[in-house]
Amino acid sequence: MQVHKYDVVIVGAGGAGMRAAIESGQRARTAVLTKLYPTRSHTGAAQGGMCAALANVEEDNWEWHTFDTIKGGDYLVDQDAAEVMAKEAIDAVLDLEKMGLPFNRTPEGRIDQRRFGGHTRDHGKAPVRRACYAADRTGHMILQTLYQNCVKHNVEFYNEYYVLDLLIVEEDAVREDGTPYKQKRVAGVVSYDLASGELHVFQAKSVVFASGGAGKVFKTTSNAHTLTGDGMGIAFRRGIPLEDMEFFQFHPTGLAGLGILLTEGARGEGAILRNSEGERFMERYAPTIKDLAPRDIVARAMANEVREGRGCGPDKDYVLLDLTHLEPAHIEAKLPDITEFARTYLGVEPFTDPVPVFPTAHYAMGGIPTNITTEVLQDNDTIVPGLYAAGEVACVSVHGSNRLGTNSLLDINVFGKRAGIAAAEYSKTADFVELPEDPEAMTRGLLSGLLEGNGTERVAQIRKELQDTMDANMQVFRTKESLEQVLNDIEKFEERYKNVTVQDKGKRFNLDLLEAVELGFLLDMAKVMTVGALHREESRGGHYREDFPDRDDEKFMKHSMAYLDSSVTVGSSAESVAGIRLETKPVVFTRYEPMERKY
């Protein structure tokens, strides 16, 4: 057994992981484990910007940003977290500037800012320029800048080390009210070295999960192939709940049929959505801020235009993003990448022709529950000492039921920084938790079962069918019947998954094996998402139930918490389905009471 000992182990080397590593690496001995070379992480695909109330271009302040975040999240946002993020946004942007990030500039030399969906001045009265950006490559620039600074601070990277298990030890403990419970403590992680096929145990005082989202449960998605929900799935299998997983964001402007992202920054620069009649249809759905309404509203509006027969193309299955009225020089300066995407993937010249677009699965609002100091919760009130999470894998519930554009790049920097500091400070006074006996056993059993099996099922076929049913039944519009269809399909996929085989039986660079492991995580995540969506009999943010089209604050102004529970059988209660137990957690309110969500 190969054992490495570090004060802090960070799982994932995207924006949140590397921002944590910069802080942790200066305070404690830190290792970063990543399934990709760091600069290939999915943060690099983010395009449009990172918001902060700098007020460089027009009047703005952090309270307006807080309100927009809460209202955009349809009031399921924990308001203490939103306040932290909006207040610390300004320093987060300035930190990146000092690290060397080349933001676009105003003529006076300040960081330039542009409009983005859902960001307004004076509590919703008009759009505001709040997004700081580097053309339409902002995520790429953040990733490169953070990596350079990690190298500067001598952070140790273990590239292409797939973390497949979290080592948790349970101890007897007693709550303040005298009730006994099992306190989880983190001991480290188990990882698979892609180059050698060997397992490595990393013993750590603190572990930070920053492993990204789970968008590959859907077929049409802006997410990379690597976003298979590994971090969420590992935590879930170790008894940690997942929060608000039914809320998945569909970005309005994916290239039609492909899902490749075209930034919301295009609409921030003046692009317009049109239907087959040439109508700027968002004027009907959001008369105040039109095409810059929050993403859930725009995505539903687009899907509705198509359903009502106003879609474009031979099959009338998309709408158009029109940039033709904008100056070509302006587009080239501010949006060079997305215009190239349109030419490369669809053969469309955006200077002269509108671009076909349709909503694409983009971002998980839910994830591993944390508090505002990024400590992971094992239930509503109890933290797991030494375990932290930040970025898309986490749910501090700063996004509620719908994330505003540019708040994701902000989230990873604000809470990534907080996680790195908290994990390093904890490690200074904590002792190593003794490793469980044979810590590799669970991972070894998982891998050998897949390698030694001689079943007839193929991983790629099950994955395709899973993605197809999720696209058809769990996308922008949902009903009880469509969700039950997904759960019935997943039940069959789980049975078939027991009979999969991998064709590559070798040890080195066995991606066939790892795709089989990832499929297991995808099945887990799809099931949790669907169970949460079935239980939430209302429409809120990214979750829209056609059979319950209204928001129901009386019954559902609360977070859903999904626990793995093998004692639960299908249909045993309204709160439990097929091995998953659903509980709830209250939403944190500070100053903003729920109101009607008009734009």
C-alpha positions in Angstrom: 0.0 0.0 0.0 1.4 3.4 -1.0 0.6 6.0 1.6 1.3 9.7 1.3 0.8 12.1 4.3 -0.2 15.8 3.8 -1.7 18.4 6.1 -4.2 19.3 3.4 -5.4 17.3 0.3 -7.4 19.2 -2.3 -9.5 17.1 -4.7 -9.8 18.9 -8.1 -7.6 21.6 -9.8 -10.2 23.9 -11.3 -10.8 27.4 -10.1 -12.0 26.5 -6.6 -9.3 23.9 -6.1 -6.4 26.0 -7.2 -7.7 29.1 -5.4 -7.8 27.0 -2.2 -4.3 25.6 -3.0 -2.9 29.1 -3.2 -4.1 29.9 0.3 -3.4 26.4 1.8 0.0 26.0 0.2 1.3 29.1 2.0 0.1 27.8 5.4 0.4 24.0 5.4 1.9 21.1 3.4 -0.7 20.7 0.6 -1.3 18.2 -2.3 -3.7 18.7 -5.1 -5.1 15.6 -6.8 -6.7 16.1 -10.1 -8.1 13.8 -12.8 -6.9 16.3 -15.5 -3.9 18.4 -16.0 -4.9 21.6 -14.1 -5.2 24.0 -17.0 -7.6 21.5 -18.7 -10.1 21.8 -15.9 -13.6 22.9 -16.8 -13.3 26.4 -15.3 -11.5 27.2 -18.5 -14.7 26.8 -20.5 -16.4 29.7 -18.6 -16.6 32.7 -20.9 -18.5 35.8 -20.0 -17.2 37.2 -16.7 -17.0 37.4 -13.0 -19.2 39.8 -11.2 -18.4 42.3 -8.5 -19.9 45.7 -7.6 -16.8 47.6 -8.5 -18.9 50.5 -9.8 -16.1 51.2 -12.4 -18.6 51.9 -15.2 -21.8 52.9 -13.4 -23.2 53.2 -9.9 -23.4 49.9 -8.1 -23.0 48.4 -4.6 -22.7 45.0 -2.9 -26.3 45.1 -1.5 -27.8 45.4 -5.0 -25.7 42.4 -5.9 -26.9 40.5 -2.8 -30.5 41.2 -3.7 -30.1 40.1 -7.3 -28.5 36.9 -6.2 -31.3 36.1 -3.8 -34.1 37.1 -6.2 -32.4 35.3 -9.1 -32.2 32.2 -6.9 -36.0 32.5 -6.4 -35.5 33.0 -2.6 -34.1 29.6 -1.9 -30.7 31.3 -1.5 -29.2 31.3 2.1 -28.9 35.0 2.5 -25.9 35.0 4.8 -24.0 33.2 2.1 -25.1 35.7 -0.6 -24.0 38.6 1.6 -20.6 37.0 2.1 -20.1 36.4 -1.6 -21.3 39.9 -2.7 -19.1 41.7 -0.1 -16.0 39.6 -0.8 -16.5 39.8 -4.6 -14.6 43.1 -4.9 -11.5 41.8 -3.2 -11.8 38.5 -5.1 -11.5 40.4 -8.4 -8.7 42.6 -7.2 -6.8 39.5 -5.9 -6.9 38.1 -9.5 -5.9 41.4 -10.9 -2.8 41.5 -8.6 -2.0 37.9 -9.6 -1.8 39.1 -13.2 -5.1 38.4 -14.8 -5.5 40.5 -18.0 -9.0 42.0 -17.6 -10.5 44.1 -20.3 -10.0 47.8 -19.5 -12.0 51.1 -19.7 -10.3 54.0 -21.5 -9.3 55.3 -18.1 -7.5 52.0 -17.3 -10.0 50.5 -14.8 -11.3 47.0 -15.1 -14.2 47.1 -17.6 -17.6 45.7 -16.8 -20.6 44.6 -18.9 -24.2 43.6 -18.3 -25.3 40.1 -17.5 -28.6 38.3 -16.9 -30.4 39.1 -13.7 -27.9 41.8 -12.5 -29.6 45.1 -11.8 -29.3 48.4 -10.2 -31.4 49.7 -7.3 -33.2 46.4 -6.6 -34.4 45.5 -10.1 -35.1 48.9 -11.7 -32.7 48.5 -14.7 -29.7 46.4 -15.9 -26.3 47.2 -14.5 -22.8 46.6 -15.7 -21.3 44.3 -13.1 -19.4 41.6 -14.9 -15.6 41.9 -15.0 -14.3 40.1 -18.0 -11.4 39.1 -20.2 -13.1 39.1 -23.7 -15.1 35.8 -23.7 -12.2 33.8 -22.2 -12.6 34.8 -18.6 -12.6 31.3 -17.1 -9.6 30.4 -19.2 -7.7 33.4 -18.0 -8.6 32.7 -14.4 -7.4 29.1 -14.7 -4.1 30.1 -16.2 -3.6 32.8 -13.7 -4.3 30.6 -10.7 -2.1 27.8 -12.0 0.8 30.2 -12.5 0.4 31.3 -8.9 0.2 27.8 -7.6 3.5 27.1 -9.3 4.9 30.3 -7.8 4.0 29.0 -4.3 5.3 25.5 -5.0 2.0 23.7 -4.7 2.4 19.9 -5.2 0.2 18.5 -7.9 -0.7 14.8 -8.6 -2.0 15.0 -12.1 -4.3 12.3 -13.5 -4.9 10.8 -10.0 -8.6 9.9 -9.9 -9.9 10.1 -6.3 -12.4 7.2 -6.0 -13.0 7.1 -2.2 -13.2 9.3 0.8 -11.9 7.7 4.0 -14.3 8.4 6.9 -14.0 7.2 10.4 -17.1 7.3 12.7 -16.8 7.9 16.4 -19.4 7.8 19.1 -20.4 11.3 20.2 -23.2 13.0 22.2 -25.1 16.1 21.2 -25.8 19.1 23.5 -29.3 17.7 24.2 -27.8 14.4 25.4 -28.7 12.3 22.3 -25.9 10.0 21.0 -24.9 10.1 17.3 -22.0 8.9 15.1 -19.6 11.7 14.4 -17.8 11.4 11.0 -14.1 12.3 10.9 -12.1 12.5 7.7 -8.9 10.5 7.4 -7.9 10.9 3.8 -8.7 9.8 0.3 -7.9 6.8 -2.0 -6.9 7.6 -5.6 -6.1 5.7 -8.8 -3.0 6.7 -10.7 -4.0 6.7 -14.4 -0.4 6.2 -15.6 0.4 3.1 -13.5 -3.0 1.7 -12.6 -1.9 1.6 -8.9 -3.9 2.8 -5.9 -2.5 5.5 -3.6 -3.8 6.4 -0.1 -3.5 10.1 0.8 -3.7 10.5 4.6 -4.6 14.1 5.5 -5.8 16.2 8.4 -8.0 18.2 6.0 -9.6 17.3 2.7 -11.1 19.9 0.4 -13.5 18.7 -2.4 -13.4 21.0 -5.4 -14.2 18.4 -8.1 -16.9 20.2 -10.2 -20.3 19.3 -11.4 -22.3 16.4 -12.9 -23.6 17.8 -16.3 -22.8 14.6 -18.2 -26.0 13.0 -16.8 -27.6 15.0 -19.7 -26.9 14.4 -23.4 -27.1 18.0 -24.5 -24.7 19.8 -22.2 -22.0 22.5 -22.1 -20.1 20.3 -19.6 -16.9 18.5 -20.5 -16.8 14.7 -20.6 -15.0 14.7 -17.2 -17.9 16.3 -15.2 -19.5 13.0 -14.0 -20.3 14.0 -10.4 -17.4 12.0 -8.8 -16.9 14.2 -5.7 -20.7 14.4 -5.0 -21.0 10.6 -5.6 -18.0 9.7 -3.3 -19.4 11.9 -0.5 -22.9 10.5 -1.0 -21.7 6.9 -0.8 -20.0 7.7 2.5 -23.2 8.9 4.2 -22.9 12.6 3.5 -26.2 14.1 2.2 -26.6 16.0 -1.1 -28.5 19.3 -1.0 -31.0 20.7 -3.6 -29.9 18.4 -6.4 -33.2 18.8 -8.3 -32.1 22.3 -9.3 -30.1 22.1 -12.5 -29.5 25.1 -14.7 -30.0 25.0 -18.5 -28.0 27.8 -20.1 -30.2 29.5 -22.8 -27.6 29.8 -25.5 -26.1 26.5 -26.4 -25.3 25.9 -30.1 -28.4 24.1 -31.4 -28.0 20.3 -31.4 -24.6 20.5 -29.8 -24.9 22.2 -26.5 -21.6 24.1 -26.9 -21.8 27.3 -24.9 -22.2 30.8 -26.3 -21.7 33.2 -23.4 -24.5 35.3 -22.0 -22.0 38.1 -22.5 -23.2 38.2 -26.1 -26.6 39.4 -24.9 -24.8 41.7 -22.4 -23.1 43.3 -25.5 -26.5 43.7 -27.2 -27.3 40.4 -29.0 -31.1 39.6 -29.2 -33.0 36.4 -29.2 -35.6 36.0 -32.0 -38.2 33.4 -33.0 -39.2 32.3 -36.5 -41.3 35.4 -37.0 -38.2 37.7 -36.3 -39.9 38.8 -33.0 -37.7 39.8 -30.0 -39.9 37.4 -27.9 -38.2 38.1 -24.5 -40.1 41.4 -24.4 -43.2 39.4 -23.7 -41.6 37.3 -20.9 -39.4 39.9 -19.1 -40.5 43.4 -20.3 -38.0 45.3 -18.0 -34.7 43.5 -18.8 -35.7 41.4 -21.8 -32.9 39.2 -23.0 -31.0 39.7 -19.8 -33.5 38.0 -17.5 -32.2 35.2 -15.3 -31.3 32.0 -17.1 -34.2 29.9 -16.0 -36.7 32.4 -17.3 -34.9 32.8 -20.7 -34.5 29.0 -21.1 -38.2 28.3 -20.5 -39.2 31.2 -22.8 -37.0 29.7 -25.6 -38.4 26.2 -25.0 -41.9 27.6 -25.0 -41.4 29.4 -28.3 -40.4 26.1 -29.9 -43.3 24.2 -28.3 -45.8 26.7 -29.6 -44.5 26.4 -33.1 -42.4 29.5 -33.4 -39.1 27.7 -33.6 -36.7 28.1 -36.5 -35.0 25.7 -38.9 -36.4 22.7 -40.8 -37.6 21.0 -37.7 -38.5 24.2 -35.9 -36.5 23.1 -32.9 -34.4 26.2 -32.0 -34.4 30.0 -31.8 -31.9 32.5 -33.1 -29.3 34.6 -31.4 -29.0 37.8 -33.5 -25.7 39.7 -33.5 -26.0 41.1 -37.0 -26.9 44.6 -35.8 -23.7 44.9 -33.8 -20.5 46.4 -35.2 -18.2 43.5 -36.4 -15.2 45.3 -34.8 -17.0 45.4 -31.5 -17.9 41.7 -31.7 -14.4 40.7 -32.6 -13.0 42.7 -29.6 -15.4 41.5 -27.0 -16.6 38.0 -28.2 -13.9 36.5 -30.4 -14.3 32.9 -29.2 -18.1 32.5 -29.6 -18.1 33.9 -33.1 -15.4 31.3 -34.0 -17.5 28.5 -32.4 -20.5 29.5 -34.6 -18.3 29.3 -37.7 -16.5 26.1 -36.8 -19.4 24.0 -35.5 -22.4 25.3 -37.4 -20.9 27.0 -40.4 -22.7 30.2 -39.6 -21.1 33.7 -40.0 -22.5 35.6 -37.0 -21.6 39.0 -38.6 -24.3 38.4 -41.2 -26.5 35.6 -40.0 -28.2 34.8 -36.7 -26.9 31.8 -34.8 -29.2 28.8 -34.0 -29.3 28.3 -30.2 -31.3 26.2 -27.7 -30.9 25.6 -23.9 -28.1 23.3 -22.8 -27.5 21.6 -19.4 -25.0 23.8 -17.7 -24.7 24.0 -13.9 -25.7 22.1 -10.8 -27.0 24.4 -8.1 -27.0 21.6 -5.6 -24.2 19.5 -4.2 -22.3 18.7 -0.9 -23.9 20.8 1.8 -21.5 23.3 3.5 -21.7 26.3 5.8 -20.3 29.7 4.9 -16.9 28.7 6.1 -17.0 25.8 3.6 -17.2 23.1 6.3 -19.1 20.0 5.1 -22.3 19.1 7.0 -23.2 15.5 7.8 -26.7 16.6 8.7 -28.4 20.0 9.1 -26.4 21.0 12.2 -23.3 18.8 12.4 -20.1 19.4 10.5 -17.5 16.8 9.5 -14.3 18.0 11.1 -11.5 18.4 8.5 -13.8 18.1 5.5 -14.4 21.1 3.2 -16.0 21.7 -0.2 -16.1 24.6 -2.6 -17.2 25.4 -6.2 -19.9 23.5 -8.2 -19.4 20.3 -6.2 -20.6 22.2 -3.1 -23.9 23.7 -2.0 -23.4 26.6 0.3 -26.7 27.6 -1.3 -25.5 30.9 -2.6 -27.3 30.1 -5.9 -30.5 28.8 -4.5 -32.7 27.4 -7.3 -31.1 29.4 -10.1 -27.6 30.7 -10.4 -27.1 34.2 -12.0 -24.5 34.3 -14.8 -20.9 35.3 -13.6 -21.7 34.2 -10.0 -20.0 30.8 -10.6 -16.5 32.3 -11.3 -17.1 34.5 -8.2 -18.2 31.5 -6.1 -15.1 29.5 -6.8 -12.8 32.4 -5.9 -14.6 33.6 -2.8 -15.3 30.1 -1.3 -12.2 28.5 -2.8 -10.2 31.0 -0.9 -12.2 30.4 2.3 -11.8 26.7 2.0 -8.0 26.9 1.6 -7.6 29.1 4.6 -10.0 27.1 6.8 -8.5 23.7 5.8 -4.9 24.9 6.5 -5.9 26.5 9.8 -7.7 23.4 11.0 -4.6 21.3 10.1 -2.4 23.3 12.4 -4.1 22.1 15.6 -5.6 18.7 14.4 -4.0 15.3 14.5 -4.1 12.7 11.7 -7.1 10.4 12.1 -5.9 6.8 12.1 -6.6 5.1 8.7 -9.2 2.4 8.7 -8.0 -1.2 8.3 -7.3 -1.9 4.6 -8.3 1.6 3.4 -8.1 0.5 -0.3 -10.5 -2.4 0.1 -13.7 -0.6 -1.2 -11.9 0.9 -4.2 -10.1 -2.3 -5.0 -13.3 -4.3 -4.9 -15.0 -1.8 -7.2 -12.2 -1.9 -9.8 -11.6 -5.6 -9.7 -15.3 -6.3 -10.1 -15.4 -4.2 -13.3 -12.1 -5.6 -14.6 -12.8 -9.3 -13.9 -16.4 -9.2 -15.0 -17.4 -10.9 -18.3 -20.9 -9.4 -18.7 -22.5 -8.4 -21.9 -23.5 -4.8 -21.1 -21.4 -1.9 -22.5 -20.8 1.2 -20.5 -21.2 3.6 -23.5 -24.7 2.1 -24.3 -26.0 2.5 -20.8 -24.6 6.0 -20.5 -26.2 7.0 -23.8 -29.6 5.7 -22.8 -29.3 7.5 -19.4 -28.5 10.7 -21.1 -31.4 10.3 -23.6 -34.0 9.8 -20.9 -32.7 12.7 -18.8 -32.8 15.0 -21.9 -36.3 13.8 -22.7 -37.9 13.8 -19.3 -35.8 15.9 -16.8 -34.9 19.0 -18.7 -36.5 22.4 -18.8 -40.0 21.1 -18.3 -40.9 18.3 -15.9 -44.1 16.4 -14.9 -44.8 13.6 -12.4 -45.1 11.2 -15.3 -41.8 12.2 -16.9 -39.9 11.9 -13.6 -41.4 8.5 -12.9 -40.3 7.5 -16.3 -36.7 8.5 -15.5 -36.7 6.6 -12.2 -38.1 3.5 -13.9 -35.4 3.7 -16.6 -32.6 4.3 -13.9 -33.8 1.2 -12.0 -33.3 -0.9 -15.2 -29.9 0.8 -15.9 -28.7 -0.1 -12.3 -29.5 -3.7 -12.9 -27.7 -3.7 -16.3 -24.8 -1.9 -14.7 -24.2 -4.9 -12.5 -23.5 -6.8 -15.8 -21.1 -4.4 -17.5 -17.7 -5.4 -18.7 -14.7 -3.3 -19.7 -12.8 -4.4 -22.8 -9.4 -3.0 -21.7 -8.1 -5.3 -19.0 -4.7 -3.5 -18.7 -3.3 -1.4 -15.9 -1.9 1.6 -17.6 -4.0 4.5 -18.9 -7.2 2.4 -18.6 -9.8 5.0 -19.4 -12.3 2.3 -20.3 -12.2 1.2 -16.6 -12.6 4.7 -15.3 -15.5 5.5 -17.6 -17.2 2.4 -16.1 -16.6 3.9 -12.6 -17.9 7.3 -13.7 -21.1 5.7 -15.0 -21.8 4.5 -11.5 -21.5 8.1 -10.2 -23.7 9.3 -13.1 -26.4 6.8 -12.2 -26.3 7.9 -8.6 -26.5 11.6 -9.4 -29.3 11.2 -11.9 -31.3 9.3 -9.4 -30.8 11.8 -6.6 -31.7 14.7 -9.0 -34.9 13.0 -10.1 -36.1 11.9 -6.7 -35.7 15.5 -5.5 -37.6 16.8 -8.5 -40.4 14.3 -8.0 -40.8 15.3 -4.4 -40.7 19.0 -5.0 -44.3 19.6 -6.1 -43.8 23.3 -7.1 -41.9 25.3 -9.7 -38.9 27.3 -8.6 -35.9 28.6 -10.5 -34.3 25.9 -12.6 -37.0 23.3 -11.5 -40.2 23.7 -13.4 -43.1 21.3 -12.9 -45.8 21.7 -15.5 -48.3 19.9 -13.1 -47.3 22.4 -10.3 -46.5 25.6 -12.2 -46.5 27.9 -9.2 -44.0 28.5 -6.4 -45.2 27.2 -3.1 -43.5 29.0 -0.3 -45.7 27.4 2.4 -44.7 23.8 1.6 -41.3 24.1 -0.2 -39.4 27.2 1.1 -36.8 24.8 2.3 -33.7 22.9 1.0 -34.0 19.2 0.1 -31.4 16.9 1.7 -30.9 13.5 0.1 -29.3 10.7 2.1 -28.2 7.3 0.9 -30.4 4.8 2.8 -30.4 1.1 1.8 -33.3 0.4 4.2 -35.7 2.5 2.0 -37.7 0.6 -0.6 -39.6 2.0 -3.6 -42.7 3.9 -2.7 -42.3 3.5 1.1 -43.2 7.1 1.7 -43.5 10.5 -0.1 -40.1 11.5 1.3 -38.2 8.3 0.2 -37.7 6.5 -3.1 -35.5 3.5 -3.9 -32.6 3.7 -1.5 -32.7 7.5 -1.0 -34.2 9.2 2.1 -35.2 12.9 1.7 -35.2 15.3 4.5 -35.3 19.1 4.6 -33.2 22.0 5.9 -34.5 25.6 6.6 -33.5 28.5 4.3 -31.4 31.2 6.0 -33.1 34.7 5.8 -31.5 37.9 6.9 -33.1 41.0 5.2 -35.1 40.0 2.1 -38.5 38.5 2.3 -39.8 36.4 -0.6 -41.7 38.5 -3.2 -43.1 37.9 -6.7 -40.3 37.4 -9.2 -40.9 40.0 -11.9 -38.4 41.3 -14.4 
